[in-house]
């Protein structure tokens, strides 16, 4: 349900990607000054045979984070769809956009929800089997590392993410959703409207 053509182009040092499987981490653009969680994610990914990219989502600059374990690529903003398409795993705050984009690309997730609807989205990620969820208050480097290794080691997470991507495509995507909404509005008669409160 995403149109990458309508997005503003964002520069990224693609030449720094070294061919290892990619882990893309983003904690969104609203509650994203979570330096401690970025540090925990970096430490968690050190022993994985993958390259980590962290997008700060506009919440500060990479220099403010300082040197991170494993020397990940850290950027203020990232071309998220391009990176998710290349990723083997997405570490996310379970925001609806990142979750939907990951599912659309068939990429499994480790969800670390922060607030608002994110715990509910994270619970659905775990329930559908396309990832695991970790409560934000318990997201230590050790627990994140175990979750990352679990999702990367068990092919069922990626398989389930791909199944959901295919199901979404077969359902008709955004065009079908718009058609259903328009049909509902067109079918309503004036007598069906709720009475106004006087």
N, C-alpha and C positions, 0 to 999 in steps of 0.2 A: 504493500500500500504506500510505498514511498517513491517519489519521483526524484531521482538523483539529478536530473537535468535542471531542476528548479533551485538547486542549492548553490550557494556562493562557493566559488573555487577556493580551496584552502591549500596552501603550499605544505609540502611534507618531504623530508629527506628520504625518499624511497631508495636511494642508492645505499643507505645505511642498513637496509634489510639484507641479512646475510644468507638467506636460504633455509635457515632452520624453521621449524613450525613456529607460527606466530601466536602470541597471546596478546590480545588487545584489552587494555584496562581503561575504563572511564567511570567516573563517579558523577557524571552529569554536568549540567551548567548552572544549576540553582544552588544546591548545597555542596559546593565542591572545594572549599578550602580545608580539605580533610588531609592535611599533610601526614598525619600519623598513619592513616590508612594507606596512603600511597607508599609510605616507607614499608609498611607491613607487606603489601603486595609485592614490592620489589624484592624484599628478603625472602618471601615465600616462593618466588619463581627462580631463585638462584640455582637450585639443584635440578631444575627441569631441563630437558634437552630442547628448549624453545627460546625464542627471542621475545622479550617483553617490550611493548610500546605502551606508554602511559600518556593519556590526554588529560590535561588539567581542566579542560572545559572552560577556560577563561578565569579560573579561580587562582589567580596569581601567575607567577612566571616560573619556568623550570629552575632558574637560578635560586629562587627562594626555597626550593626543596633541597638544594645542595646535592652532594654526591650520594647516589643510591647504590645499594648492594646489587651486584650483577651488571652494573652499567647499562640500564635500559635506555631506550630512546624515549625522552620526555619532551613533550611539546605543549604549548599553551592551548592550541586547538588542533584538531586532526580531521582529515577527510574520513569521517567515521565509516561511511558505507564502503569506501574503497578498502579500508583496513579490515572491516568485518568480513568482506568477501575473501580476503586472504587468510583469515584467522582460523586456527584450530580450536580456539577457546576465547570467550569473552568474559572478562571479569567486570561486573556491572553493579550499579546501585539499584538495579531493577526498576529503572524508569521505564515508562511504557514505550518510548521511542527506541531506546537501545534494545530492550527485550524484543520488540516487534521486528526490528531490523535484523537481530541475530537469528530469530526464528525464520524470517523470510529467506535468509541465506543458509539455513540449516546448520547453524553453528551453536554448539552447546555452551552453557553459561555456568559461572559461579556467581551467585547473586549475594550482594551485601547491602540489604536495604537500609536506608537512612531514615526516611520520614514519609508522611502523606500516604499515598497509595502503594508505595514501594514494598512494604511488608506483604501486602496482598498479592502483588505481582510476583514477588519472590516465592511465595507459597505455591502459586500456580506453576512457576518454573519447575519447582521440585515435584509437584503433584503430577505434572505431565511427563516427567522423566527426562526432560531436555537439559537438566542441570541440577545443581544443589544450591541450597540457601544457607547462609550463615548469619545469625543475628549480628547487627552492627556492634553491639556491646561486647560480643565475644570474638570479634574478628582479629585475633592475634596472628602474627606471622606463621606460627606453627599450625593453627587451624586452617588458615587460608592455604598453606602448602599442602596439607592433607586433602583438602577439597580439590585443589588444582590437580594433584596427582591422581585422585580418584576419577575425576572426569576425563582426564587424558588417557588413563589406563583402561577404562571400561568403554568399549566401542558402543555400548547400548545408548549412552547419552547422545553421541553424535548421530546414531541411527534414528533415535527418537526425534531429534531436532530436524533431521532431513524429512522424516515422515510428516511432521507438522508443517514444514515448508511446502511439501507437496499438497497436503490437505488444504492449506490456505490458497494455493494456486487454483486447485480444482473448485474451490468455493466461489471463485470469481473476483476476489480482491476488492479494491476500492470501488471499481465500476459497479459491481454487483451490490455492494452495500449502499451506494447512492441510489441505484434503481429501486431497492427495497424501500428505502426511506421515501422516495418520491411516490411510489405506489401507495404507501400508507397515507400520505397527505392527500393524494388525489381521490382516494376512496372515502374519505370522511365527508359526510354530508353536514350541512349547516345544523341539522337537528342533533348531530352527535356531539356538538361542541359543549363543553362544560358551561354551566350558567355563570354569569358574572356575579361577583359578590357586590351587593348594593350597600 
